[in-house]
Amino acid sequence: MPTNYLTNFPVDLLTRAAKIRLAVFDVDGTLTDGRLWYGEDGRETKVFHVHDGLGLKRLQANGVQVAVITARISHPVALRAEELDIAHVYQGQGDKRACLRELLDALNLTPAQAAFTGDDLPDLPPMRIAGLAVAVANAHPWVVEAAHWQTTRSGGLGAAREVCDLILYAQGKSDAERERWQ
């Protein structure tokens, strides 16, 4: 880990991240590397990064709710979400912005209190209303254009962890997290 990790963030980015009470993530290309794997029997498998999982758990432990909104329906997503105690899992969402708006209403949150992390064109609509829009390192150029920030790591390879760490840092919780693991 570089010594300058969690430093040199623009003030506007930290201001946005400090307000986040709900962190929402796309799945394919964001929590995974975007490749779809099918076995001979037609079953889909996915690979998730353990660093991302711990980051999501630490967000939840620090009072930030986590959600997944994805256009596809996949049993591995349900399994991973259950393992990480993610209560808000929305699969098969053709309109991710509408889904995000409904979730915000249900949780009595404003768009400024939500982060949305994505990688491709279906993620643009929810990113445009989120208070913190994040593009993973390997995101489509239009997604990068719409983002307030871009991770240095690619989707499925620790990008979600960077988002989690940014939010915890902006909310003044990084030192306590680091101390917890000493």
C-alpha atoms as a printed R data frame, in Angstrom:
    type eleno elety resid chain resno       x       y       z
1   ATOM     1    CA   MET     A     1   0.000   0.000   0.000
2   ATOM     2    CA   PRO     A     2   1.504   3.361  -0.959
3   ATOM     3    CA   THR     A     3   2.383   5.705   1.894
4   ATOM     4    CA   ASN     A     4   0.202   8.413   0.341
5   ATOM     5    CA   TYR     A     5  -2.915   6.227   0.401
6   ATOM     6    CA   LEU     A     6  -5.975   8.261   1.427
7   ATOM     7    CA   THR     A     7  -4.270  11.599   0.879
8   ATOM     8    CA   ASN     A     8  -4.443  14.398  -1.647
9   ATOM     9    CA   PHE     A     9  -8.172  14.161  -2.265
10  ATOM    10    CA   PRO     A    10  -9.857  17.318  -3.568
11  ATOM    11    CA   VAL     A    11 -11.920  19.131  -0.922
12  ATOM    12    CA   ASP     A    12 -15.084  18.828  -3.050
13  ATOM    13    CA   LEU     A    13 -14.689  15.049  -3.212
14  ATOM    14    CA   LEU     A    14 -14.213  14.764   0.554
15  ATOM    15    CA   THR     A    15 -17.236  17.007   1.139
16  ATOM    16    CA   ARG     A    16 -19.371  14.747  -1.054
17  ATOM    17    CA   ALA     A    17 -18.056  11.544   0.546
18  ATOM    18    CA   ALA     A    18 -18.606  12.873   4.063
19  ATOM    19    CA   LYS     A    19 -22.374  13.056   3.405
20  ATOM    20    CA   ILE     A    20 -22.775   9.452   2.221
21  ATOM    21    CA   ARG     A    21 -25.202   7.260   4.166
22  ATOM    22    CA   LEU     A    22 -25.863   4.783   1.338
23  ATOM    23    CA   ALA     A    23 -23.188   3.305  -0.939
24  ATOM    24    CA   VAL     A    24 -24.632   1.614  -4.031
25  ATOM    25    CA   PHE     A    25 -22.650  -0.602  -6.376
26  ATOM    26    CA   ASP     A    26 -23.254  -2.081  -9.802
27  ATOM    27    CA   VAL     A    27 -22.106  -5.700 -10.017
28  ATOM    28    CA   ASP     A    28 -20.726  -6.797 -13.406
29  ATOM    29    CA   GLY     A    29 -17.624  -4.736 -14.123
30  ATOM    30    CA   THR     A    30 -17.730  -3.049 -10.709
31  ATOM    31    CA   LEU     A    31 -17.845  -5.731  -8.007
32  ATOM    32    CA   THR     A    32 -16.557  -8.239 -10.587
33  ATOM    33    CA   ASP     A    33 -14.126  -7.850 -13.460
34  ATOM    34    CA   GLY     A    34 -17.045  -7.876 -15.891
35  ATOM    35    CA   ARG     A    35 -16.383 -11.254 -17.444
36  ATOM    36    CA   LEU     A    36 -19.238 -13.745 -17.470
37  ATOM    37    CA   TRP     A    37 -18.291 -17.347 -16.765
38  ATOM    38    CA   TYR     A    38 -20.571 -20.252 -17.679
39  ATOM    39    CA   GLY     A    39 -19.953 -23.889 -16.837
40  ATOM    40    CA   GLU     A    40 -20.793 -26.779 -19.148
41  ATOM    41    CA   ASP     A    41 -24.102 -27.112 -17.295
42  ATOM    42    CA   GLY     A    42 -24.981 -23.488 -18.082
43  ATOM    43    CA   ARG     A    43 -24.514 -22.276 -14.527
44  ATOM    44    CA   GLU     A    44 -22.979 -18.874 -14.100
45  ATOM    45    CA   THR     A    45 -20.085 -18.250 -11.758
46  ATOM    46    CA   LYS     A    46 -18.604 -14.938 -10.669
47  ATOM    47    CA   VAL     A    47 -15.409 -13.923  -8.953
48  ATOM    48    CA   PHE     A    48 -15.563 -11.328  -6.180
49  ATOM    49    CA   HIS     A    49 -12.547  -9.766  -4.490
50  ATOM    50    CA   VAL     A    50 -12.209 -10.352  -0.742
51  ATOM    51    CA   HIS     A    51 -10.826  -6.819  -0.228
52  ATOM    52    CA   ASP     A    52 -14.027  -5.355  -1.631
53  ATOM    53    CA   GLY     A    53 -16.057  -7.573   0.682
54  ATOM    54    CA   LEU     A    54 -14.238  -6.414   3.796
55  ATOM    55    CA   GLY     A    55 -14.614  -2.797   2.696
56  ATOM    56    CA   LEU     A    56 -18.369  -3.244   2.309
57  ATOM    57    CA   LYS     A    57 -18.579  -4.878   5.740
58  ATOM    58    CA   ARG     A    58 -16.578  -2.030   7.302
59  ATOM    59    CA   LEU     A    59 -18.861   0.573   5.712
60  ATOM    60    CA   GLN     A    60 -21.863  -1.158   7.245
61  ATOM    61    CA   ALA     A    61 -20.142  -1.413  10.627
62  ATOM    62    CA   ASN     A    62 -19.601   2.346  10.480
63  ATOM    63    CA   GLY     A    63 -23.218   3.226   9.760
64  ATOM    64    CA   VAL     A    64 -23.204   3.442   5.970
65  ATOM    65    CA   GLN     A    65 -25.807   1.221   4.320
66  ATOM    66    CA   VAL     A    66 -24.741  -0.778   1.265
67  ATOM    67    CA   ALA     A    67 -26.852  -1.686  -1.755
68  ATOM    68    CA   VAL     A    68 -26.402  -3.517  -5.027
69  ATOM    69    CA   ILE     A    69 -28.323  -2.528  -8.150
70  ATOM    70    CA   THR     A    70 -27.702  -4.632 -11.235
71  ATOM    71    CA   ALA     A    71 -29.435  -5.149 -14.560
72  ATOM    72    CA   ARG     A    72 -28.708  -8.867 -14.634
73  ATOM    73    CA   ILE     A    73 -30.098 -11.618 -12.412
74  ATOM    74    CA   SER     A    74 -27.505 -13.975 -11.005
75  ATOM    75    CA   HIS     A    75 -27.573 -16.489  -8.169
76  ATOM    76    CA   PRO     A    76 -23.908 -15.820  -7.254
77  ATOM    77    CA   VAL     A    77 -24.817 -12.170  -6.596
78  ATOM    78    CA   ALA     A    78 -27.526 -13.202  -4.157
79  ATOM    79    CA   LEU     A    79 -25.091 -15.557  -2.402
80  ATOM    80    CA   ARG     A    80 -22.354 -12.914  -2.093
81  ATOM    81    CA   ALA     A    81 -24.804 -10.273  -0.865
82  ATOM    82    CA   GLU     A    82 -26.137 -12.675   1.759
83  ATOM    83    CA   GLU     A    83 -22.609 -13.501   2.882
84  ATOM    84    CA   LEU     A    84 -21.863  -9.779   3.305
85  ATOM    85    CA   ASP     A    85 -25.201  -9.017   5.023
86  ATOM    86    CA   ILE     A    86 -26.228  -6.620   2.267
87  ATOM    87    CA   ALA     A    87 -29.939  -6.092   2.808
88  ATOM    88    CA   HIS     A    88 -30.620  -3.999  -0.294
89  ATOM    89    CA   VAL     A    89 -30.104  -6.203  -3.361
90  ATOM    90    CA   TYR     A    90 -31.904  -5.298  -6.585
91  ATOM    91    CA   GLN     A    91 -31.340  -7.593  -9.555
92  ATOM    92    CA   GLY     A    92 -32.963  -7.394 -12.986
93  ATOM    93    CA   GLN     A    93 -33.183  -3.605 -12.850
94  ATOM    94    CA   GLY     A    94 -33.614  -2.118 -16.312
95  ATOM    95    CA   ASP     A    95 -33.945   1.378 -14.834
96  ATOM    96    CA   LYS     A    96 -31.276   1.744 -12.189
97  ATOM    97    CA   ARG     A    97 -32.097   5.416 -11.582
98  ATOM    98    CA   ALA     A    98 -35.724   4.597 -10.740
99  ATOM    99    CA   CYS     A    99 -34.539   1.804  -8.453
100 ATOM   100    CA   LEU     A   100 -32.130   4.161  -6.685
101 ATOM   101    CA   ARG     A   101 -34.862   6.799  -6.265
102 ATOM   102    CA   GLU     A   102 -37.224   4.209  -4.747
103 ATOM   103    CA   LEU     A   103 -34.511   3.009  -2.388
104 ATOM   104    CA   LEU     A   104 -33.707   6.566  -1.306
105 ATOM   105    CA   ASP     A   105 -37.391   7.200  -0.631
106 ATOM   106    CA   ALA     A   106 -37.708   3.977   1.365
107 ATOM   107    CA   LEU     A   107 -34.658   4.879   3.466
108 ATOM   108    CA   ASN     A   108 -35.699   8.541   3.793
109 ATOM   109    CA   LEU     A   109 -32.413   9.720   2.267
110 ATOM   110    CA   THR     A   110 -31.609  12.431  -0.253
111 ATOM   111    CA   PRO     A   111 -29.608  11.820  -3.445
112 ATOM   112    CA   ALA     A   112 -26.739  13.808  -1.875
113 ATOM   113    CA   GLN     A   113 -26.484  11.075   0.765
114 ATOM   114    CA   ALA     A   114 -25.949   8.335  -1.833
115 ATOM   115    CA   ALA     A   115 -22.863   7.170  -3.687
116 ATOM   116    CA   PHE     A   116 -23.175   5.124  -6.857
117 ATOM   117    CA   THR     A   117 -20.215   3.215  -8.289
118 ATOM   118    CA   GLY     A   118 -20.354   1.836 -11.809
119 ATOM   119    CA   ASP     A   119 -18.492   1.019 -14.977
120 ATOM   120    CA   ASP     A   120 -20.759   1.154 -18.031
121 ATOM   121    CA   LEU     A   121 -23.594   3.015 -19.734
122 ATOM   122    CA   PRO     A   122 -26.526   1.588 -17.695
123 ATOM   123    CA   ASP     A   123 -24.840   3.122 -14.629
124 ATOM   124    CA   LEU     A   124 -24.973   6.681 -15.986
125 ATOM   125    CA   PRO     A   125 -28.582   7.487 -14.953
126 ATOM   126    CA   PRO     A   126 -28.132   6.671 -11.249
127 ATOM   127    CA   MET     A   127 -24.683   8.278 -11.240
128 ATOM   128    CA   ARG     A   128 -26.220  11.531 -12.492
129 ATOM   129    CA   ILE     A   129 -28.432  11.827  -9.393
130 ATOM   130    CA   ALA     A   130 -26.018  10.464  -6.767
131 ATOM   131    CA   GLY     A   131 -24.210  12.888  -4.507
132 ATOM   132    CA   LEU     A   132 -21.018  10.924  -5.151
133 ATOM   133    CA   ALA     A   133 -20.647   9.270  -8.554
134 ATOM   134    CA   VAL     A   134 -17.658   6.951  -8.901
135 ATOM   135    CA   ALA     A   135 -16.246   5.253 -11.984
136 ATOM   136    CA   VAL     A   136 -13.954   2.251 -11.620
137 ATOM   137    CA   ALA     A   137 -10.549   2.441 -13.336
138 ATOM   138    CA   ASN     A   138 -11.669   0.385 -16.344
139 ATOM   139    CA   ALA     A   139 -15.001   2.193 -16.824
140 ATOM   140    CA   HIS     A   140 -16.316   3.311 -20.190
141 ATOM   141    CA   PRO     A   141 -15.074   6.850 -21.026
142 ATOM   142    CA   TRP     A   142 -18.583   8.327 -20.792
143 ATOM   143    CA   VAL     A   143 -18.944   6.914 -17.284
144 ATOM   144    CA   VAL     A   144 -15.593   8.431 -16.341
145 ATOM   145    CA   GLU     A   145 -16.816  11.791 -17.700
146 ATOM   146    CA   ALA     A   146 -19.910  11.662 -15.479
147 ATOM   147    CA   ALA     A   147 -18.016  10.635 -12.330
148 ATOM   148    CA   HIS     A   148 -16.907  12.874  -9.488
149 ATOM   149    CA   TRP     A   149 -14.004  10.474  -8.936
150 ATOM   150    CA   GLN     A   150 -12.355   7.444 -10.552
151 ATOM   151    CA   THR     A   151 -10.707   4.596  -8.661
152 ATOM   152    CA   THR     A   152  -7.163   3.500  -9.446
153 ATOM   153    CA   ARG     A   153  -8.186  -0.163  -9.325
154 ATOM   154    CA   SER     A   154 -10.383  -1.909 -11.834
155 ATOM   155    CA   GLY     A   155 -13.774  -3.424 -11.151
156 ATOM   156    CA   GLY     A   156 -13.518  -6.736  -9.323
157 ATOM   157    CA   LEU     A   157  -9.914  -6.028  -8.369
158 ATOM   158    CA   GLY     A   158 -10.335  -3.785  -5.332
159 ATOM   159    CA   ALA     A   159 -12.152  -0.780  -6.810
160 ATOM   160    CA   ALA     A   160 -15.071  -1.064  -4.381
161 ATOM   161    CA   ARG     A   161 -12.623  -1.158  -1.476
162 ATOM   162    CA   GLU     A   162 -11.165   2.164  -2.630
163 ATOM   163    CA   VAL     A   163 -14.661   3.669  -2.560
164 ATOM   164    CA   CYS     A   164 -15.295   2.290   0.925
165 ATOM   165    CA   ASP     A   165 -11.953   3.595   2.185
166 ATOM   166    CA   LEU     A   166 -12.610   7.041   0.655
167 ATOM   167    CA   ILE     A   167 -15.990   7.305   2.390
168 ATOM   168    CA   LEU     A   168 -14.603   6.199   5.753
169 ATOM   169    CA   TYR     A   169 -11.693   8.632   5.405
170 ATOM   170    CA   ALA     A   170 -13.971  11.552   4.507
171 ATOM   171    CA   GLN     A   171 -16.166  10.742   7.501
172 ATOM   172    CA   GLY     A   172 -13.191  10.753   9.875
173 ATOM   173    CA   LYS     A   173 -13.365   7.013  10.568
174 ATOM   174    CA   SER     A   174 -10.132   5.795   8.933
175 ATOM   175    CA   ASP     A   175  -7.895   6.214  11.966
176 ATOM   176    CA   ALA     A   176 -10.263   4.205  14.156
177 ATOM   177    CA   GLU     A   177 -10.479   1.521  11.470
178 ATOM   178    CA   ARG     A   178  -6.707   1.322  11.192
179 ATOM   179    CA   GLU     A   179  -6.367   1.185  14.979
180 ATOM   180    CA   ARG     A   180  -8.963  -1.586  15.146
181 ATOM   181    CA   TRP     A   181  -6.654  -3.846  13.150
182 ATOM   182    CA   GLN     A   182  -3.398  -3.063  15.046
